[in-house]
Amino acid sequence: MLSLFSAIIFTYLLSSIPFGLVIAKVKHVDLRASGSGNIGATNVYRAMGLKPALIVFALDAIKGFITVYVATQIFLDPSIHILMGIVAIAGHSLSIFVKFKGGKGAATGIGVLAALNPLAFCILFPLAIVIILTTRYVSVATLTCSALAPLLLWMFNAPWEYSAFSAVAGLLIWIRHKANIQRLIKGIENKV
């Protein structure tokens, strides 16, 4: 049986794979020198277009989903599921493969949410798409959905650990989007 320590190491290493940089390298694009310099799907979209961005988004989300879903099948304790979610987001945001830098964790967080509560995911993911299509701001969708996630988890009677995790993760997402929030206030945020 998979030990908790082994699960943490596996989750961190898998989540550390910088798929944005991998896809960019295949396409001979220097993602760090393009757009915002971020390795996430939004900057991939700006640098390379929709198809590579969707691939990166899906791969980053799958990192979070797989690791947390496996944890929910192996471990009964909801706090361990949350721990795997934290490790997955940390691995993406603080990747060992890119000198402990990385993306903002939104796509990986979406994968984590999908594993923890598919119903909340099925509400928030379409909502995010609608917000992006109507405002053309990915940051607005990310901030809105990260704020709503804890409320939905609470409404759907998820374990309290899930709601608490979602609230803390949402706060961290808002902190990591500080520059985006400042640009939104000034009216100079990048659109997609």
N, C-alpha and C positions, 0 to 999 in steps of 0.2 A: 504494500500500500504506500502511496505517495506521502512522504512526511511533510509537515508544514514548512520546514526549512527548505526542502527541495522545491516545494510549490512556490515559495517566495522567490528563490533564485531563478527558477524557470520563468515565472511571470515577469520578473524584472528584465531578464535577458531578451525574452520575446518582445516585450513592449519597448525595449530600447532600439529595436531595428528601425532606423530612420528611413521609412519607405519613401518619403518625399525626396530625400537626397539620392536614394537608389534609382528612382524613376528619372530624376533629373540627370543623373550621371549617364544613364542609358541614352538619354536624348541629347547629351552633350550640352547641358545647360547648367550654369553656375547659379544654383538657387539662392545661395547666400548673397550673391551680388545682384539679385533681381527683386524688384518690388520691395516688400518689407524686409526681405532677408530671412523670413521665417521658413521653416521646413514643412509646414502644414499644407493642407489641401487648398486653402484660400490663396496662398502665395503661389502654389503650383499652378492654379488656374490662371493667375495673372501672368506667370512666366511661360506657361506651355499650353494653356487651353483647357477646355472642359473635360475631355476624355482622361488625360493623365490626372487631373484633379479628382475626378470621381474614383479612379483606381486608388489613389493615395488615401482618399477619405475612407473608402471601403476597407482597405488594408489596416489603416489606423484604428478603425472601429472594431474590426475583427480581433485585433490584438486584445482589446479590452473585453470583448464578448467571450472569446474562447477561454481566457484564463479565469474569469469569474464564473462562467457557466460550469467549467470543470470543478471549480471549488464548491459550487452549490451541490454538485453531485457526489462529491467525496466527503465534504465536511458538513456536519449538521449545524454547527454554531454560526449564526448570522454574522457575528463579529469577524469570523475568518473570511467570509465572503467579502465583507467590507475591506478587510486588510488586503485581500488580493486586488480589489478595485483601486485602492490607494497605491499599491505597488505598481499596478499597470499604468496608471496616470503618471506616477513618478518616473517610471522607466521611459515613457514617451517624452516627458518634459525634461528629464535629466539623464539623457542617454549616455551610457558608458562609451558608446561608439563615436560620439561627437563631442568629447570633452565635457560631458555632463551638461550639454545644452540640448535643446529640442523644441518641439512644438508647444502650443499652449494647452494641449490636453483635451480640447473639446470633442474631437472625433473619437478618441479613445474613451472619453467619459460617456459618450453616447452608446458605445459598445458595452460598457460596464452597466449602464442603466438598462439596456435591452436584456442583459443576462439577469439582472436583479428583479426587474418588473416589466415584462413585455407589454402590459397594458399601458403603463405610463409612457413607455417608448412609443407605442402606436399612436399616442396623442401628441407627444412633443415633436416627434420627427416630422410629421406632416405640417404641424404648426410652424416649425423652423423653415420648411420649404416655402410655405405661403409668405412668411415674413421676408425671406430673401427675395422671392419673386416680386413682391410688392414694393419693398424699400430699396432693394439691391445692396443691403448692408448685411454681410454675414455676422458681423459683430453684434448687431441688434438682435438677430435670431439667437445667437449664442447666449447673450446676456439675459434675454427674456426667458428662454427655456431653462437655463440654469437656475433662475429665480423661481420658476414654477415647479420644477422637479420635486423639491421637498414637500410642497403642498400636495401634489398628486400622490406621492408615495404615502403620505399620511392619510389622505382620503381613501386610498385603496387598501388600508389596513396592512401595509407592509410592516415587517419588523421595525421597531423604533430605531434600530441601528442603521437601517437603510435610509430613513428620513434624516437622521443626524449626519450620516456620511454625505448625503446629497446636499445638505445645507452647508457643510464645511467645504465640499468640493465646489459648490456654487460660489462661495465666498472667494476661494482661491482663483476660480475662473475670472471673477470680477477684478481681482487684484492683478492678474496677469493681463487683463484687458484695459489696464489703466490708461495706456497711451491711446487706445481706440476710443475710450470714453471721452478723453480730452479732445480728440479730433472730432468726435460727434458733436460735442458742445460748440466747438469752433466752426462746425459745418465743413470740415475738410477731410472727413473720413473717406477712405478709399471705397468705391463701389465695385460691384462685380457686374 
